[in-house]
Amino acid sequence: MGALLDWKAVRDAFVVRFGGGDPRVFFAPGRVNLIGEHVDYSGGRVLPVAIDLGIYAAIRPRADDVWRVASTAEPGERTVSSSAIPQLCAERAWTDYPLGALQVLSQQGRLDRGADLLILGTVPAGAGLSSSAALLVATLQAVSSVASLGLARDELARLALRAEREFVGVPCGGMDQMVSALSQPEHALLIDFGRGQSELVALPSATSLLVFDSRTRHQLTSGGYVQRVAESQSALALLRQNDSRVTQLGLIDADAFERLAGSLPPVERRRARHVVTEVARVSRCVAALRAGDLRTAGSLLNESHASCRDDYEVSTEHLDLLQEAAVAGEEVFGARMTGAGFGGSVLALARAGAEEPAIARVTDRYRARFGFEPDVHRLSPTGALRELELGR
C-alpha cells in the first residue's frame, strides 16, 4: 500500500476481514528523528518529526466483550475477552502492541465492551521509523474514541509508553510515543525529557527529508539496545557516587562532564559522552533551523552520526556506508543514522528539489558494496494523529 490511505481503502480492507458495517478509522504517524539519538531515556533533548507514513487502526464496537485483532500484513487474528485482557502476557508477536494497549486501559477499568480492530501499516517495521509506537498510539486513540474515554493526547503518549515498557518489554524512553501523539504538520517536536517540556519547531521549506533504509533489521526487546540502556544507567550511577547533584545524564553540561568523566570506566565514559554531546547538538540544531542555517544543521547531523558510531556504538557498516554516500554531494546538508541503530535507516537532510543525485549516488554505492539496494523514502513532515472520515 502507498504512503497515504483514504477512508475507503481502509474500510474496504476491514470489511474483507470482519464483514459488513463501517468502522471508524484512525491514523497515528511514524517518525524520523532529526537529531537526539539514545538520549530520551537519559533525560535528554530530542528533535523528531512526524511523517506521512504510519499506522491505521480501523475499529468497530461489538455488542459482547470479545476483542478480535487482525492485521492486513499478518495471517490469522487474535481473539480475547475483556475479562482475560488483564492476565495476558506478551508472546513476542506483533499483537503484543495492540493487546498491550488494551491491557493498560483494562487495568484502569476502562474496558467493558469488545470490538473488531484491524491494523494497516505504511511505515516499514524495523526501519527506525517507529512503527511500534504508532501502532500503540493508533490503537489507544481508536479504543478511546469508540469507548468515549476522552483520553487527551499527552495521556495517549503516556499509556503507549507504559504498554511498550511493561507489556512488550522494551525499555524505551518515550520520544516515539510523544511525537506520534503530539506532533503537528511541518514542524519538528523538541522534547526535553529532563525538564518534562516540549515545543514545536518549524522546519524550513527548503529542506527535504530522505530516508535510506538499509534493509537490515533490529530487535528492540533484546541485544544491543537493552545493553546500551544498562550501560547508560551504570554510567549515571557511577557519576552520582562522585557528585550527588547528578540526576540524569541528559542534564549534565560539558564542563561538569569533563570534571567527572575521569571516574568512569572506558565503556561508560563513551556512553555518557555521547549523551552529553548529543544533547548539546540538539540545542544547536534547533537554533540553526530557526535561523534557516541548513549547513550548520547538517554538520550537526554528521557529528551525531559519528558519535552514535564511535561513542555509543550502535551504527553498522551498512548505516555507515549510507551516511558516507549521502553526504558526498552538495545537495545533502548532512546525514545520520536514525532510530535505535543495529540496522534500520539513515536520514539525509537534503535541499528540496535536488534529491535525485543523492538517491542515485547512495543507491549505486550501496549496491556495489552489499549486492542489493536500500529502500528509499521521500518523507513528508505532514504526520499528525487524526481520525479519517469519508470524503476527507
KOLPADREN-833752 format. One line per 3 residues: number of its first residue (from 0); their letters; for each residue z, x, y of C-alpha. Coordinates in nm, 4 decimals, padded with zeros to 6 digits. Each point is the difference from the previous one (the first is absolute). Layout:
N
NUM> a> Z:X:Y | ...
***
This chain:
392
0> mga> 00.0000:00.0000:00.0000 | -00.0622:00.1097:00.3579 | 00.2552:00.1015:00.2556
3> lld> 00.0253:-00.3444:00.1581 | 00.0321:-00.3184:-00.2037 | -00.0132:-00.3492:00.1413
6> wka> 00.2087:-00.3000:-00.1005 | -00.2751:-00.1489:-00.2163 | -00.0442:00.3165:-00.2067
9> vrd> 00.3721:00.0199:-00.0712 | 00.0229:-00.3751:-00.0661 | -00.2881:00.0157:-00.2476
12> afv> 00.1645:00.2838:-00.1915 | 00.3255:-00.1948:-00.0096 | -00.1674:-00.3122:-00.1366
15> vrf> -00.1739:00.2004:-00.2719 | 00.3358:00.1369:-00.1124 | 00.2326:-00.2989:00.0444
18> ggg> -00.2163:-00.3080:00.0359 | -00.0551:-00.2494:00.2824 | 00.2090:-00.0466:00.3103
21> dpr> -00.0292:00.2225:00.3033 | 00.2514:00.2816:00.0523 | 00.1311:00.1480:00.3208
24> vff> -00.1257:00.3532:00.0547 | 00.1836:00.2909:00.1644 | -00.1125:00.3526:00.0824
27> apg> 00.2169:00.3104:00.0381 | -00.1689:00.3215:00.1106 | 00.0097:00.3394:-00.1568
30> rvn> 00.0504:00.2955:00.2271 | -00.1115:00.3486:00.0744 | 00.2608:00.2345:00.1400
33> lig> -00.1320:00.1959:00.2962 | 00.2872:00.2469:-00.0065 | 00.3623:00.0146:-00.1111
36> ehv> -00.0166:00.0607:-00.3752 | 00.3050:00.0063:-00.2266 | 00.2428:-00.0448:00.2894
39> dys> 00.0763:-00.3729:-00.0072 | 00.2645:00.0354:-00.2701 | 00.1534:00.2865:00.2012
42> ggr> 00.0470:-00.2009:00.3196 | -00.3108:00.1338:00.1713 | -00.2821:-00.1441:00.2109
45> vlp> -00.3311:-00.1191:-00.1427 | -00.3250:-00.1330:00.1468 | -00.1867:-00.2244:-00.2469
48> vai> -00.2886:-00.2375:00.0705 | -00.0608:-00.3316:-00.1767 | -00.3551:-00.0231:-00.1331
51> dlg> -00.2471:-00.2685:-00.1017 | 00.0477:00.0804:-00.3697 | 00.2923:-00.1762:-00.1578
54> iya> 00.1389:-00.2596:-00.2382 | -00.0689:-00.3734:-00.0074 | 00.2559:-00.2341:-00.1561
57> air> -00.1181:-00.3512:-00.0843 | 00.2830:-00.2386:-00.0851 | 00.0363:-00.3643:-00.0982
60> pra> 00.3426:-00.1577:-00.0619 | 00.0760:-00.1655:-00.3324 | 00.2155:-00.3010:-00.0766
63> ddv> 00.2066:00.1968:-00.2553 | 00.1829:00.3328:00.0209 | -00.2728:00.2056:-00.1737
66> wrv> -00.1619:00.2990:00.1719 | -00.3430:00.1089:-00.1193 | -00.1127:00.3351:00.1422
69> ast> -00.3500:00.1407:-00.0498 | -00.2430:00.2449:00.1547 | -00.3783:00.0099:00.0255
72> aep> 00.0200:00.3686:-00.0934 | 00.2109:-00.0387:-00.3161 | -00.0359:-00.2119:-00.3154
75> ger> 00.2514:-00.2648:-00.0973 | 00.2865:-00.1349:00.2033 | 00.3804:00.0150:00.0112
78> tvs> 00.1972:-00.3224:-00.0308 | 00.3710:-00.0234:00.0778 | 00.2442:-00.2732:00.0982
81> ssa> 00.2032:00.0110:00.3190 | 00.3190:00.0177:-00.2053 | -00.1234:00.3128:-00.1810
84> ipq> -00.1042:00.1928:00.3117 | 00.3451:00.1442:00.0890 | 00.0254:00.1655:-00.3431
87> lca> -00.3489:00.1538:-00.0041 | -00.0460:00.3759:-00.0352 | -00.2952:00.2113:00.1062
90> era> -00.2627:00.0638:-00.2680 | -00.2051:00.2702:00.1798 | -00.2853:-00.2431:00.0513
93> wtd> -00.1665:-00.1315:00.3164 | 00.1944:-00.3252:-00.0423 | 00.3208:00.1890:00.0822
96> ypl> -00.0915:-00.0376:00.3673 | -00.0409:-00.3785:00.0311 | 00.2847:-00.0579:-00.2459
99> gal> 00.2181:00.2415:00.1962 | -00.0748:-00.2019:00.3119 | 00.1000:-00.3193:-00.1812
102> qvl> 00.3188:00.1602:-00.1260 | 00.1287:00.1052:00.3438 | -00.0590:-00.3545:00.1217
105> sqq> 00.1604:-00.1504:-00.3097 | 00.3116:00.2144:00.0408 | 00.0504:-00.1653:00.3376
108> grl> -00.0316:-00.3461:-00.1514 | -00.3332:-00.0640:00.1643 | -00.2130:-00.1109:-00.2973
111> drg> 00.0266:-00.3367:-00.1672 | -00.3639:-00.0964:-00.0690 | -00.2800:00.1956:-00.1609
114> adl> -00.3558:00.0729:00.1070 | -00.3311:00.1407:-00.1149 | -00.0674:00.3348:00.1673
117> lil> -00.3257:00.1959:-00.0101 | -00.0300:00.3519:00.1405 | -00.3282:00.1425:00.1276
120> gtv> -00.0264:00.3491:00.1406 | -00.2502:00.1975:00.2049 | 00.2158:00.3092:00.0509
123> pag> -00.0483:00.2492:-00.2861 | 00.3205:00.0591:-00.1947 | 00.1184:00.3609:00.0011
126> agl> -00.2175:00.1080:00.2929 | 00.2960:00.0461:00.2338 | -00.0776:-00.3166:00.1971
129> sss> 00.3112:-00.1925:-00.1040 | -00.1252:-00.2697:-00.2317 | 00.3504:-00.0415:-00.1435
132> aal> 00.1739:-00.0833:00.3293 | -00.2823:-00.2361:00.0953 | 00.0401:-00.1766:-00.3341
135> lva> 00.3716:-00.0485:00.0597 | -00.0401:-00.1182:00.3591 | -00.2835:-00.2378:-00.0869
138> tlq> 00.2041:-00.1521:-00.2835 | 00.3111:-00.0379:00.2134 | -00.1928:-00.1609:00.2861
141> avs> -00.1762:-00.2387:-00.2379 | 00.3210:-00.1081:-00.1707 | 00.1902:-00.0220:00.3282
144> sva> -00.2655:-00.2282:00.1471 | -00.0436:-00.2442:-00.2878 | 00.3765:-00.0180:-00.0596
147> slg> 00.0710:-00.0418:00.3742 | 00.2346:00.2992:00.0024 | -00.0952:00.1004:00.3526
150> lar> 00.0323:00.3748:-00.0575 | -00.0634:00.2084:00.3106 | -00.2350:00.2941:-00.0299
153> del> 00.2730:00.2601:00.0236 | 00.1831:-00.1753:-00.2837 | -00.3179:00.0003:-00.2082
156> arl> -00.0167:00.3762:00.0470 | 00.3667:00.0403:-00.0933 | -00.0317:-00.2106:-00.3155
159> alr> -00.3221:00.1763:-00.1021 | 00.1766:00.3356:00.0278 | 00.2929:-00.1288:-00.2024
162> aer> -00.2303:-00.1278:-00.2740 | -00.1888:00.3280:-00.0256 | 00.3157:00.2078:-00.0084
165> efv> 00.2252:-00.2136:-00.2164 | -00.2420:-00.1801:-00.2327 | -00.3091:00.2209:-00.0237
168> gvp> 00.2036:00.3196:00.0259 | -00.1870:00.1909:00.2738 | 00.2369:00.1838:00.2409
171> cgg> -00.2292:-00.0646:00.2973 | 00.0978:00.0096:00.3647 | -00.1215:-00.3256:00.1516
174> mdq> -00.3016:00.1050:00.2059 | -00.2593:-00.1824:-00.2078 | 00.1886:-00.3283:-00.0084
177> mvs> 00.0616:00.0046:00.3767 | -00.3577:00.0710:00.1031 | -00.1349:-00.2637:-00.2396
180> als> 00.2356:-00.2630:00.1415 | 00.0259:00.0955:00.3687 | -00.3238:00.1636:00.1122
183> qpe> -00.2579:-00.1331:00.2440 | -00.3783:00.0624:00.0140 | -00.1320:00.3062:00.1882
186> hal> 00.3456:00.1601:00.0071 | 00.2009:00.2477:-00.1970 | 00.3650:-00.0797:-00.0616
189> lid> 00.2441:00.2736:00.1026 | 00.3073:-00.0423:-00.2199 | 00.3150:00.2005:00.0634
192> fgr> 00.2102:-00.0337:-00.3134 | 00.2851:00.2099:00.1339 | 00.0554:-00.2333:00.2944
195> gqs> -00.1226:-00.3250:-00.1549 | -00.2728:-00.0582:00.2590 | -00.3722:-00.0685:00.0001
198> elv> -00.2698:-00.0400:00.2628 | -00.3763:-00.0508:00.0139 | -00.2291:00.2856:00.1035
201> alp> -00.3536:-00.0925:00.1084 | -00.2800:00.1940:-00.1697 | -00.2762:00.1469:00.2204
204> sat> -00.3296:-00.1821:-00.0520 | -00.1825:00.3309:-00.0494 | 00.1674:00.0551:-00.3370
207> sll> -00.1253:-00.0765:-00.3475 | 00.2193:00.0091:-00.3105 | -00.1659:00.1396:-00.3117
210> vfd> 00.1823:00.0226:-00.3294 | -00.1304:00.2184:-00.2806 | 00.1516:-00.1114:-00.3279
213> srt> 00.0247:00.2928:-00.2416 | -00.0047:-00.2431:-00.2945 | 00.2995:00.1845:-00.1402
216> rhq> 00.3084:-00.2134:-00.0389 | 00.3754:00.0259:00.0284 | 00.2914:-00.1924:-00.1463
219> lts> 00.2874:-00.0573:00.2427 | 00.2659:-00.1001:-00.2508 | 00.0150:00.3451:-00.1570
222> ggy> -00.0871:00.3647:00.0490 | -00.0474:00.1826:00.3253 | 00.0740:-00.2806:00.2437
225> vqr> 00.3450:-00.0672:-00.1421 | 00.0641:00.3745:-00.0099 | -00.0903:00.0396:00.3693
228> vae> 00.2386:-00.2785:00.0957 | 00.2772:00.1714:-00.1973 | -00.0753:00.3379:00.1566
231> sqs> 00.0151:-00.1477:00.3488 | 00.3312:-00.1637:-00.0786 | 00.1292:00.3315:-00.1335
234> ala> -00.1085:00.1770:00.3195 | 00.1813:-00.2590:00.2089 | 00.3196:00.0338:-00.2030
237> llr> -00.0038:00.3794:00.0360 | -00.0609:-00.0178:00.3747 | 00.2852:-00.2457:00.0443
240> qnd> 00.2349:00.2446:-00.1672 | -00.0730:00.2385:00.2869 | -00.0133:-00.2556:00.2799
243> srv> 00.1580:-00.3449:-00.0415 | -00.2045:-00.1283:00.2940 | -00.3160:00.0065:-00.2149
246> tql> -00.0546:-00.3550:-00.1220 | -00.3723:-00.0060:-00.0881 | -00.2677:00.2666:-00.0292
249> gli> -00.2283:-00.1988:00.2273 | 00.2469:00.0204:00.2885 | 00.0353:00.3809:00.0007
252> dad> -00.1768:00.1735:00.2883 | -00.1780:00.3333:-00.0355 | 00.2768:00.2085:00.1595
255> afe> 00.2694:-00.1458:-00.2245 | -00.2152:00.0537:-00.3061 | -00.0596:00.3660:00.0843
258> rla> 00.3751:00.0429:00.0348 | 00.0756:-00.1637:-00.3334 | -00.3033:00.0843:-00.2151
261> gsl> 00.1420:00.3275:-00.1267 | 00.2588:-00.1895:-00.2030 | -00.2670:-00.1683:-00.2132
264> ppv> -00.1584:00.1258:-00.3223 | -00.3777:00.0605:00.0303 | -00.1160:-00.3342:-00.1433
267> err> 00.2389:-00.2118:00.2055 | -00.0850:00.2073:00.3094 | -00.3700:-00.0761:-00.0375
270> rar> 00.0604:-00.3704:-00.0583 | 00.2283:-00.0304:00.3034 | -00.2358:00.2061:00.2180
273> hvv> -00.2819:-00.2390:-00.0801 | 00.2081:-00.2983:00.1034 | 00.1177:00.1593:00.3271
276> tev> -00.3435:00.1233:00.1047 | -00.1773:-00.3171:-00.1124 | 00.2255:-00.2220:00.2092
279> arv> -00.0768:00.2173:00.3024 | -00.3727:-00.0278:-00.0733 | 00.0231:-00.3790:-00.0040
282> src> 00.1454:-00.0056:00.3508 | -00.2673:00.2377:00.1274 | -00.2748:-00.2034:-00.1676
285> vaa> 00.1189:-00.3218:00.1655 | -00.0132:00.1719:00.3400 | -00.3493:00.1321:-00.0728
288> lra> -00.1327:-00.3402:-00.1070 | 00.1428:-00.1678:00.3072 | -00.1693:00.2666:00.2147
291> gdl> -00.3296:-00.0403:-00.1874 | 00.0196:00.3661:-00.1095 | -00.1595:-00.0266:-00.3419
294> rta> -00.0422:00.3739:-00.0467 | 00.3727:00.0562:00.0260 | 00.0685:-00.2975:-00.2264
297> gsl> -00.2447:00.1418:-00.2529 | 00.1548:00.3469:00.0051 | 00.3365:-00.1583:-00.0760
300> lne> -00.1512:-00.1739:-00.3031 | -00.1242:00.3384:-00.1202 | 00.3481:00.1496:00.0449
303> sha> 00.1488:-00.2926:-00.1899 | -00.2297:00.0629:-00.2956 | 00.0955:00.3670:-00.0088
306> scr> 00.3678:-00.0929:00.0009 | -00.0458:-00.2558:-00.2786 | -00.1877:00.2639:-00.1979
309> ddy> 00.2242:00.3022:00.0581 | 00.3506:-00.1253:00.0825 | 00.0149:-00.3339:-00.1796
312> evs> -00.2483:00.0956:-00.2721 | -00.1459:-00.3446:-00.0569 | -00.3669:00.0799:00.0511
315> teh> -00.2498:00.0874:-00.2739 | -00.3169:00.2049:-00.0232 | -00.1994:-00.3236:00.0276
318> ldl> 00.1756:-00.1039:00.3204 | -00.0230:00.3500:00.1476 | -00.3752:00.0107:-00.0566
321> lqe> -00.0460:-00.3407:00.1616 | 00.2032:00.1058:00.3037 | -00.1814:00.3318:00.0407
324> aav> -00.3417:-00.1618:-00.0284 | 00.0897:-00.2774:00.2426 | 00.1065:00.2305:00.2835
327> age> -00.2995:00.2313:-00.0410 | -00.2027:-00.2053:00.2519 | 00.0485:-00.0780:00.3675
330> evf> -00.0168:-00.3744:-00.0597 | 00.3425:00.0076:-00.1683 | 00.3011:00.0604:00.2246
333> gar> 00.2370:00.0655:-00.2897 | 00.0856:-00.1003:-00.3554 | 00.2959:-00.0123:-00.2341
336> mtg> 00.1104:-00.1318:-00.3348 | 00.1463:-00.3464:00.0356 | 00.2418:-00.1758:-00.2288
339> agf> 00.2440:00.1464:-00.2489 | -00.2341:00.2766:-00.1138 | -00.0472:00.1352:-00.3537
342> ggs> -00.3378:-00.1752:00.0208 | -00.1281:-00.2773:00.2222 | -00.1882:00.0464:00.3244
345> vla> -00.0686:00.1985:00.3140 | -00.0248:-00.1653:00.3417 | -00.2489:00.1347:00.2538
348> lar> 00.0312:-00.0879:00.3680 | -00.3656:-00.0029:00.1052 | -00.2047:-00.0742:00.3076
351> aga> -00.1140:-00.3630:-00.0087 | -00.3727:-00.0257:-00.0763 | -00.0224:00.3531:-00.1398
354> eep> 00.1350:-00.0537:-00.3501 | -00.3128:00.0639:-00.2071 | -00.0066:00.3824:00.0203
357> aia> 00.3654:00.0141:-00.1070 | -00.0560:-00.2369:-00.2904 | -00.3031:00.1951:-00.1225
360> rvt> 00.1714:00.3386:00.0348 | 00.3200:-00.1030:-00.1768 | -00.1853:-00.1793:-00.2784
363> dry> -00.2328:00.2953:-00.0655 | 00.2755:00.2606:-00.0079 | 00.2267:-00.2124:-00.2177
366> rar> -00.2772:-00.0714:-00.2511 | -00.0939:00.3670:-00.0147 | 00.3613:00.0988:-00.0722
369> fgf> 00.1206:-00.2730:-00.2348 | -00.3143:-00.1618:-00.1401 | 00.0613:-00.3488:00.1402
372> epd> 00.0073:-00.1592:00.3427 | 00.2975:-00.1316:00.1963 | 00.0128:-00.3633:00.0930
375> vhr> -00.0488:-00.0433:00.3747 | 00.1657:-00.2746:00.2042 | -00.0835:-00.0733:00.3630
378> lsp> 00.3223:-00.1633:00.1049 | 00.0441:-00.2495:00.2768 | 00.3448:-00.0096:00.1686
381> tga> -00.0103:-00.3796:00.0014 | 00.2507:-00.0802:-00.2720 | 00.2796:-00.2484:00.0608
384> lre> 00.2118:-00.2301:-00.2141 | -00.1461:-00.3494:00.0226 | -00.0883:-00.3225:-00.1755
387> lel> -00.3671:-00.0666:-00.0641 | -00.1367:-00.3438:00.0716 | -00.3257:-00.1802:-00.0693
390> gr> -00.2554:00.0843:00.2666 | 00.2064:00.2850:00.1510
***
